[in-house]
């Protein structure tokens, strides 16, 4: 999606927040699979909705009417050595040039900078309870200000659930969002047809699952969720994901699979005879 789409969303949210308020939204953390191998990264949907930024270790801060810029992004700095290992980063310059941030700071400096950004606010919009570790950091920043209240430091007096505002916004889809959803649905439907064409007795569930992986990746999409490919009685298991049984003549095959495009998901379930008749 174009940067203007994300800018429009941020502007709308800040209008709903009003003056003397701050919104804080962290990116999804990177998840370790085992040892030094990580799961493929998937951004937090709310964070992506407002930024289009697809990196971990980032925090978006919105401050309506702030003189030096309303949109602040804390993120990782460029690091040639780390980028050699793990891929390119946007860096501070990229955050401002490509993602619409008015200010960008190193994520390593957030504990020093963010409490000062809270001083002039009356309300903090934040989704408490989604990330326990980050909850502790947010309350720690506010408590640090409270400890200085006798010295005249102002402390926000109210926490407001950010997800209530944000999820209400997300109910109403723009043309760009509808287009992204339609692309996800179209590719998903094509993959289901491909699976039906390839299905036959003697094949294995994982072979049919592979047809989805192939077709999704051909369009640079991912699975929106772990697919269910259940032949025979496996199709009666609500969240069956082993997908490792042989397909038998006379059985039905249930498939629940959908593609994801820019955090917009398709979800299609179909059941058909393994032998096609």
BALOBA-1460 file (C-alpha; in Angstrom, 3 decimals):
// residues 277
<rec num="1" residu="x" x="0.000" y="0.000" z="0.000"/>
<rec num="2" residu="x" x="1.077" y="3.567" z="-0.569"/>
<rec num="3" residu="x" x="2.496" y="5.656" z="2.312"/>
<rec num="4" residu="x" x="-0.469" y="8.032" z="1.998"/>
<rec num="5" residu="x" x="-2.801" y="5.224" z="3.114"/>
<rec num="6" residu="x" x="-0.932" y="4.770" z="6.394"/>
<rec num="7" residu="x" x="-0.640" y="8.543" z="6.887"/>
<rec num="8" residu="x" x="-4.410" y="8.895" z="6.489"/>
<rec num="9" residu="x" x="-4.990" y="6.275" z="9.179"/>
<rec num="10" residu="x" x="-2.599" y="7.934" z="11.617"/>
<rec num="11" residu="x" x="-4.230" y="11.305" z="11.038"/>
<rec num="12" residu="x" x="-7.686" y="9.864" z="11.665"/>
<rec num="13" residu="x" x="-6.567" y="8.163" z="14.876"/>
<rec num="14" residu="x" x="-4.976" y="11.349" z="16.208"/>
<rec num="15" residu="x" x="-8.182" y="13.258" z="15.497"/>
<rec num="16" residu="x" x="-10.045" y="10.731" z="17.639"/>
<rec num="17" residu="x" x="-7.433" y="10.927" z="20.413"/>
<rec num="18" residu="x" x="-7.622" y="14.697" z="20.789"/>
<rec num="19" residu="x" x="-5.150" y="17.128" z="22.315"/>
<rec num="20" residu="x" x="-2.847" y="16.440" z="25.269"/>
<rec num="21" residu="x" x="-2.668" y="12.740" z="24.434"/>
<rec num="22" residu="x" x="-0.041" y="10.195" z="23.430"/>
<rec num="23" residu="x" x="-0.457" y="6.816" z="21.729"/>
<rec num="24" residu="x" x="2.159" y="4.100" z="22.181"/>
<rec num="25" residu="x" x="2.172" y="0.999" z="19.993"/>
<rec num="26" residu="x" x="4.990" y="-1.585" z="19.932"/>
<rec num="27" residu="x" x="5.879" y="-3.836" z="17.021"/>
<rec num="28" residu="x" x="5.562" y="-7.591" z="17.388"/>
<rec num="29" residu="x" x="8.652" y="-9.209" z="18.924"/>
<rec num="30" residu="x" x="10.781" y="-11.670" z="16.996"/>
<rec num="31" residu="x" x="10.063" y="-15.255" z="18.113"/>
<rec num="32" residu="x" x="12.854" y="-17.792" z="18.553"/>
<rec num="33" residu="x" x="12.202" y="-21.215" z="17.007"/>
<rec num="34" residu="x" x="15.207" y="-23.053" z="18.416"/>
<rec num="35" residu="x" x="18.797" y="-22.159" z="19.272"/>
<rec num="36" residu="x" x="19.663" y="-19.303" z="16.884"/>
<rec num="37" residu="x" x="16.867" y="-19.975" z="14.359"/>
<rec num="38" residu="x" x="13.842" y="-17.668" z="14.378"/>
<rec num="39" residu="x" x="10.305" y="-18.114" z="13.128"/>
<rec num="40" residu="x" x="9.430" y="-16.115" z="9.991"/>
<rec num="41" residu="x" x="8.574" y="-12.645" z="11.202"/>
<rec num="42" residu="x" x="4.964" y="-11.504" z="11.204"/>
<rec num="43" residu="x" x="4.228" y="-7.926" z="12.232"/>
<rec num="44" residu="x" x="1.528" y="-6.984" z="14.751"/>
<rec num="45" residu="x" x="-1.613" y="-6.186" z="12.748"/>
<rec num="46" residu="x" x="-2.354" y="-2.903" z="14.549"/>
<rec num="47" residu="x" x="1.231" y="-1.701" z="14.226"/>
<rec num="48" residu="x" x="1.313" y="-2.550" z="10.520"/>
<rec num="49" residu="x" x="-2.066" y="-0.865" z="10.005"/>
<rec num="50" residu="x" x="-0.590" y="2.449" z="11.130"/>
<rec num="51" residu="x" x="2.931" y="2.181" z="9.728"/>
<rec num="52" residu="x" x="3.434" y="-0.436" z="7.009"/>
<rec num="53" residu="x" x="6.719" y="-1.040" z="8.856"/>
<rec num="54" residu="x" x="7.664" y="-4.717" z="8.872"/>
<rec num="55" residu="x" x="10.559" y="-4.906" z="11.341"/>
<rec num="56" residu="x" x="10.733" y="-5.998" z="14.991"/>
<rec num="57" residu="x" x="12.230" y="-3.874" z="17.780"/>
<rec num="58" residu="x" x="10.172" y="-0.805" z="16.928"/>
<rec num="59" residu="x" x="7.698" y="1.432" z="18.751"/>
<rec num="60" residu="x" x="5.307" y="3.955" z="17.207"/>
<rec num="61" residu="x" x="4.448" y="7.065" z="19.229"/>
<rec num="62" residu="x" x="1.733" y="9.482" z="18.094"/>
<rec num="63" residu="x" x="1.451" y="12.921" z="19.710"/>
<rec num="64" residu="x" x="-1.279" y="15.107" z="18.171"/>
<rec num="65" residu="x" x="-0.278" y="18.753" z="17.646"/>
<rec num="66" residu="x" x="3.326" y="18.188" z="18.758"/>
<rec num="67" residu="x" x="5.332" y="21.140" z="17.491"/>
<rec num="68" residu="x" x="8.318" y="19.087" z="16.340"/>
<rec num="69" residu="x" x="6.301" y="16.383" z="14.617"/>
<rec num="70" residu="x" x="3.374" y="14.161" z="15.514"/>
<rec num="71" residu="x" x="4.693" y="10.797" z="14.291"/>
<rec num="72" residu="x" x="7.699" y="9.325" z="16.086"/>
<rec num="73" residu="x" x="9.207" y="5.931" z="15.319"/>
<rec num="74" residu="x" x="11.754" y="4.193" z="17.498"/>
<rec num="75" residu="x" x="13.525" y="1.514" z="15.463"/>
<rec num="76" residu="x" x="16.805" y="-0.269" z="14.873"/>
<rec num="77" residu="x" x="19.686" y="1.688" z="13.412"/>
<rec num="78" residu="x" x="21.463" y="0.607" z="10.247"/>
<rec num="79" residu="x" x="24.185" y="-1.920" z="11.044"/>
<rec num="80" residu="x" x="26.200" y="-3.359" z="8.126"/>
<rec num="81" residu="x" x="27.396" y="-6.379" z="10.108"/>
<rec num="82" residu="x" x="23.953" y="-7.347" z="11.425"/>
<rec num="83" residu="x" x="22.369" y="-6.682" z="8.031"/>
<rec num="84" residu="x" x="24.861" y="-9.102" z="6.478"/>
<rec num="85" residu="x" x="23.465" y="-11.789" z="8.769"/>
<rec num="86" residu="x" x="19.779" y="-10.909" z="9.013"/>
<rec num="87" residu="x" x="18.863" y="-8.654" z="6.092"/>
<rec num="88" residu="x" x="18.435" y="-4.957" z="5.420"/>
<rec num="89" residu="x" x="17.008" y="-2.481" z="7.913"/>
<rec num="90" residu="x" x="15.208" y="0.771" z="7.210"/>
<rec num="91" residu="x" x="17.189" y="2.648" z="9.836"/>
<rec num="92" residu="x" x="16.333" y="6.088" z="11.163"/>
<rec num="93" residu="x" x="16.619" y="7.777" z="7.775"/>
<rec num="94" residu="x" x="14.438" y="5.147" z="6.123"/>
<rec num="95" residu="x" x="11.807" y="5.481" z="8.845"/>
<rec num="96" residu="x" x="11.400" y="9.146" z="7.959"/>
<rec num="97" residu="x" x="11.902" y="8.893" z="4.196"/>
<rec num="98" residu="x" x="9.798" y="5.812" z="3.463"/>
<rec num="99" residu="x" x="7.421" y="5.371" z="6.411"/>
<rec num="100" residu="x" x="6.257" y="8.893" z="7.178"/>
<rec num="101" residu="x" x="7.891" y="9.419" z="10.573"/>
<rec num="102" residu="x" x="8.479" y="13.054" z="11.530"/>
<rec num="103" residu="x" x="11.152" y="11.965" z="14.005"/>
<rec num="104" residu="x" x="13.028" y="8.681" z="14.361"/>
<rec num="105" residu="x" x="15.185" y="7.573" z="17.275"/>
<rec num="106" residu="x" x="17.225" y="4.441" z="18.026"/>
<rec num="107" residu="x" x="15.155" y="1.839" z="19.849"/>
<rec num="108" residu="x" x="18.042" y="1.519" z="22.310"/>
<rec num="109" residu="x" x="17.363" y="5.105" z="23.472"/>
<rec num="110" residu="x" x="13.643" y="4.697" z="24.149"/>
<rec num="111" residu="x" x="13.982" y="4.524" z="27.950"/>
<rec num="112" residu="x" x="15.749" y="7.891" z="27.927"/>
<rec num="113" residu="x" x="13.530" y="9.673" z="25.400"/>
<rec num="114" residu="x" x="9.973" y="8.397" z="25.745"/>
<rec num="115" residu="x" x="9.287" y="9.511" z="29.362"/>
<rec num="116" residu="x" x="9.976" y="13.080" z="28.273"/>
<rec num="117" residu="x" x="7.434" y="12.729" z="25.468"/>
<rec num="118" residu="x" x="4.791" y="11.770" z="28.036"/>
<rec num="119" residu="x" x="5.257" y="14.847" z="30.218"/>
<rec num="120" residu="x" x="2.882" y="17.138" z="28.346"/>
<rec num="121" residu="x" x="0.083" y="14.581" z="28.013"/>
<rec num="122" residu="x" x="-3.093" y="14.028" z="30.005"/>
<rec num="123" residu="x" x="-3.983" y="10.661" z="28.452"/>
<rec num="124" residu="x" x="-1.924" y="7.699" z="27.294"/>
<rec num="125" residu="x" x="-3.557" y="5.517" z="24.643"/>
<rec num="126" residu="x" x="-2.109" y="2.032" z="24.959"/>
<rec num="127" residu="x" x="-3.368" y="-1.566" z="24.601"/>
<rec num="128" residu="x" x="-2.625" y="-2.859" z="28.081"/>
<rec num="129" residu="x" x="-2.504" y="-6.644" z="28.480"/>
<rec num="130" residu="x" x="-1.271" y="-7.588" z="25.002"/>
<rec num="131" residu="x" x="2.429" y="-7.699" z="25.892"/>
<rec num="132" residu="x" x="3.217" y="-8.128" z="29.598"/>
<rec num="133" residu="x" x="6.867" y="-7.168" z="29.289"/>
<rec num="134" residu="x" x="6.107" y="-3.996" z="27.371"/>
<rec num="135" residu="x" x="3.270" y="-3.187" z="29.815"/>
<rec num="136" residu="x" x="5.882" y="-3.070" z="32.558"/>
<rec num="137" residu="x" x="8.028" y="-0.684" z="30.562"/>
<rec num="138" residu="x" x="5.120" y="1.685" z="29.909"/>
<rec num="139" residu="x" x="4.059" y="1.757" z="33.559"/>
<rec num="140" residu="x" x="7.707" y="2.197" z="34.505"/>
<rec num="141" residu="x" x="7.974" y="5.320" z="32.331"/>
<rec num="142" residu="x" x="4.852" y="6.797" z="33.911"/>
<rec num="143" residu="x" x="6.011" y="5.912" z="37.423"/>
<rec num="144" residu="x" x="9.325" y="7.617" z="36.730"/>
<rec num="145" residu="x" x="7.420" y="10.819" z="36.006"/>
<rec num="146" residu="x" x="5.272" y="10.390" z="39.118"/>
<rec num="147" residu="x" x="8.414" y="10.176" z="41.225"/>
<rec num="148" residu="x" x="9.338" y="13.645" z="39.964"/>
<rec num="149" residu="x" x="5.908" y="15.211" z="40.479"/>
<rec num="150" residu="x" x="7.044" y="17.249" z="43.496"/>
<rec num="151" residu="x" x="9.651" y="18.828" z="41.260"/>
<rec num="152" residu="x" x="6.867" y="20.032" z="38.977"/>
<rec num="153" residu="x" x="7.022" y="17.240" z="36.409"/>
<rec num="154" residu="x" x="3.591" y="16.599" z="34.898"/>
<rec num="155" residu="x" x="2.253" y="13.028" z="34.913"/>
<rec num="156" residu="x" x="-0.447" y="11.618" z="32.596"/>
<rec num="157" residu="x" x="-3.602" y="11.056" z="34.600"/>
<rec num="158" residu="x" x="-5.394" y="8.478" z="32.471"/>
<rec num="159" residu="x" x="-4.744" y="5.316" z="30.486"/>
<rec num="160" residu="x" x="-7.138" y="4.723" z="27.573"/>
<rec num="161" residu="x" x="-7.477" y="1.442" z="25.648"/>
<rec num="162" residu="x" x="-5.928" y="2.156" z="22.256"/>
<rec num="163" residu="x" x="-7.319" y="-1.024" z="20.730"/>
<rec num="164" residu="x" x="-10.912" y="0.191" z="21.215"/>
<rec num="165" residu="x" x="-10.335" y="3.166" z="18.928"/>
<rec num="166" residu="x" x="-8.079" y="1.343" z="16.516"/>
<rec num="167" residu="x" x="-10.265" y="-1.715" z="16.057"/>
<rec num="168" residu="x" x="-13.291" y="0.465" z="15.418"/>
<rec num="169" residu="x" x="-11.318" y="2.209" z="12.668"/>
<rec num="170" residu="x" x="-10.308" y="-1.116" z="11.163"/>
<rec num="171" residu="x" x="-13.948" y="-2.173" z="10.738"/>
<rec num="172" residu="x" x="-14.335" y="0.318" z="7.894"/>
<rec num="173" residu="x" x="-12.239" y="-0.656" z="4.892"/>
<rec num="174" residu="x" x="-10.743" y="1.733" z="2.370"/>
<rec num="175" residu="x" x="-10.501" y="0.975" z="-1.344"/>
<rec num="176" residu="x" x="-6.864" y="-0.027" z="-0.877"/>
<rec num="177" residu="x" x="-7.804" y="-2.471" z="1.873"/>
<rec num="178" residu="x" x="-10.639" y="-3.995" z="-0.142"/>
<rec num="179" residu="x" x="-8.264" y="-4.425" z="-3.066"/>
<rec num="180" residu="x" x="-5.716" y="-6.205" z="-0.835"/>
<rec num="181" residu="x" x="-8.425" y="-8.489" z="0.550"/>
<rec num="182" residu="x" x="-9.682" y="-9.316" z="-2.937"/>
<rec num="183" residu="x" x="-6.167" y="-10.237" z="-4.077"/>
<rec num="184" residu="x" x="-5.762" y="-12.532" z="-1.066"/>
<rec num="185" residu="x" x="-9.142" y="-14.144" z="-1.780"/>
<rec num="186" residu="x" x="-8.400" y="-14.590" z="-5.497"/>
<rec num="187" residu="x" x="-5.041" y="-16.267" z="-4.904"/>
<rec num="188" residu="x" x="-6.583" y="-18.466" z="-2.193"/>
<rec num="189" residu="x" x="-9.385" y="-19.586" z="-4.517"/>
<rec num="190" residu="x" x="-6.873" y="-20.384" z="-7.254"/>
<rec num="191" residu="x" x="-4.862" y="-22.490" z="-4.798"/>
<rec num="192" residu="x" x="-7.967" y="-24.440" z="-3.756"/>
<rec num="193" residu="x" x="-8.743" y="-25.209" z="-7.407"/>
<rec num="194" residu="x" x="-5.142" y="-26.298" z="-7.935"/>
<rec num="195" residu="x" x="-5.392" y="-28.615" z="-4.908"/>
<rec num="196" residu="x" x="-8.591" y="-30.178" z="-6.260"/>
<rec num="197" residu="x" x="-6.927" y="-30.791" z="-9.618"/>
<rec num="198" residu="x" x="-3.894" y="-32.460" z="-8.027"/>
<rec num="199" residu="x" x="-5.796" y="-34.578" z="-5.514"/>
<rec num="200" residu="x" x="-5.999" y="-38.352" z="-6.093"/>
<rec num="201" residu="x" x="-6.106" y="-41.568" z="-4.043"/>
<rec num="202" residu="x" x="-2.638" y="-42.619" z="-2.911"/>
<rec num="203" residu="x" x="-1.343" y="-39.088" z="-2.521"/>
<rec num="204" residu="x" x="-0.580" y="-37.675" z="0.906"/>
<rec num="205" residu="x" x="-2.130" y="-34.753" z="2.735"/>
<rec num="206" residu="x" x="1.187" y="-32.907" z="2.818"/>
<rec num="207" residu="x" x="1.449" y="-33.137" z="-0.975"/>
<rec num="208" residu="x" x="-1.829" y="-31.255" z="-1.275"/>
<rec num="209" residu="x" x="-0.693" y="-28.760" z="1.357"/>
<rec num="210" residu="x" x="2.430" y="-28.161" z="-0.750"/>
<rec num="211" residu="x" x="0.242" y="-26.975" z="-3.629"/>
<rec num="212" residu="x" x="-0.942" y="-24.093" z="-1.443"/>
<rec num="213" residu="x" x="2.577" y="-23.222" z="-0.349"/>
<rec num="214" residu="x" x="3.728" y="-23.178" z="-3.970"/>
<rec num="215" residu="x" x="0.858" y="-21.059" z="-5.255"/>
<rec num="216" residu="x" x="0.970" y="-18.573" z="-2.375"/>
<rec num="217" residu="x" x="4.715" y="-18.046" z="-2.699"/>
<rec num="218" residu="x" x="4.394" y="-17.573" z="-6.455"/>
<rec num="219" residu="x" x="2.421" y="-14.435" z="-5.608"/>
<rec num="220" residu="x" x="4.666" y="-13.432" z="-2.682"/>
<rec num="221" residu="x" x="1.907" y="-14.256" z="-0.184"/>
<rec num="222" residu="x" x="2.079" y="-16.332" z="2.993"/>
<rec num="223" residu="x" x="-0.374" y="-18.634" z="4.719"/>
<rec num="224" residu="x" x="-2.814" y="-16.578" z="6.776"/>
<rec num="225" residu="x" x="-2.902" y="-19.441" z="9.300"/>
<rec num="226" residu="x" x="-1.718" y="-23.030" z="9.599"/>
<rec num="227" residu="x" x="-3.665" y="-24.946" z="6.929"/>
<rec num="228" residu="x" x="-5.886" y="-27.925" z="7.661"/>
<rec num="229" residu="x" x="-5.678" y="-30.697" z="5.061"/>
<rec num="230" residu="x" x="-7.625" y="-33.611" z="6.504"/>
<rec num="231" residu="x" x="-8.626" y="-36.722" z="4.602"/>
<rec num="232" residu="x" x="-11.339" y="-39.076" z="5.863"/>
<rec num="233" residu="x" x="-11.859" y="-38.966" z="9.618"/>
<rec num="234" residu="x" x="-9.035" y="-36.411" z="9.967"/>
<rec num="235" residu="x" x="-11.415" y="-33.848" z="8.506"/>
<rec num="236" residu="x" x="-13.544" y="-34.207" z="11.647"/>
<rec num="237" residu="x" x="-10.728" y="-32.903" z="13.881"/>
<rec num="238" residu="x" x="-11.475" y="-29.193" z="14.233"/>
<rec num="239" residu="x" x="-7.869" y="-28.000" z="14.338"/>
<rec num="240" residu="x" x="-6.111" y="-30.848" z="12.569"/>
<rec num="241" residu="x" x="-2.680" y="-29.702" z="11.351"/>
<rec num="242" residu="x" x="-0.538" y="-32.841" z="11.112"/>
<rec num="243" residu="x" x="-1.415" y="-33.161" z="7.405"/>
<rec num="244" residu="x" x="0.593" y="-36.385" z="7.109"/>
<rec num="245" residu="x" x="-1.899" y="-39.149" z="6.241"/>
<rec num="246" residu="x" x="-2.403" y="-40.977" z="2.956"/>
<rec num="247" residu="x" x="-5.517" y="-40.063" z="0.979"/>
<rec num="248" residu="x" x="-7.816" y="-43.028" z="0.332"/>
<rec num="249" residu="x" x="-10.284" y="-43.766" z="-2.428"/>
<rec num="250" residu="x" x="-13.864" y="-43.155" z="-1.258"/>
<rec num="251" residu="x" x="-12.887" y="-40.606" z="1.429"/>
<rec num="252" residu="x" x="-13.606" y="-36.906" z="1.518"/>
<rec num="253" residu="x" x="-10.845" y="-34.322" z="1.856"/>
<rec num="254" residu="x" x="-11.424" y="-31.180" z="3.920"/>
<rec num="255" residu="x" x="-9.129" y="-28.212" z="3.302"/>
<rec num="256" residu="x" x="-9.135" y="-25.003" z="5.327"/>
<rec num="257" residu="x" x="-6.487" y="-22.654" z="3.926"/>
<rec num="258" residu="x" x="-6.102" y="-19.020" z="2.950"/>
<rec num="259" residu="x" x="-3.456" y="-16.554" z="1.829"/>
<rec num="260" residu="x" x="-2.357" y="-13.386" z="3.603"/>
<rec num="261" residu="x" x="-1.533" y="-10.188" z="1.733"/>
<rec num="262" residu="x" x="-0.136" y="-7.221" z="3.685"/>
<rec num="263" residu="x" x="-1.723" y="-8.563" z="6.894"/>
<rec num="264" residu="x" x="-5.107" y="-9.061" z="5.191"/>
<rec num="265" residu="x" x="-6.258" y="-12.669" z="5.259"/>
<rec num="266" residu="x" x="-8.493" y="-14.887" z="3.177"/>
<rec num="267" residu="x" x="-10.168" y="-17.886" z="4.830"/>
<rec num="268" residu="x" x="-11.680" y="-20.629" z="2.650"/>
<rec num="269" residu="x" x="-12.858" y="-24.117" z="3.616"/>
<rec num="270" residu="x" x="-13.863" y="-26.721" z="1.039"/>
<rec num="271" residu="x" x="-14.661" y="-30.452" z="1.192"/>
<rec num="272" residu="x" x="-14.596" y="-32.726" z="-1.864"/>
<rec num="273" residu="x" x="-14.104" y="-36.407" z="-2.780"/>
<rec num="274" residu="x" x="-10.502" y="-37.592" z="-2.909"/>
<rec num="275" residu="x" x="-11.218" y="-39.424" z="-6.178"/>
<rec num="276" residu="x" x="-13.001" y="-36.422" z="-7.676"/>
<rec num="277" residu="x" x="-16.412" y="-38.074" z="-8.071"/>
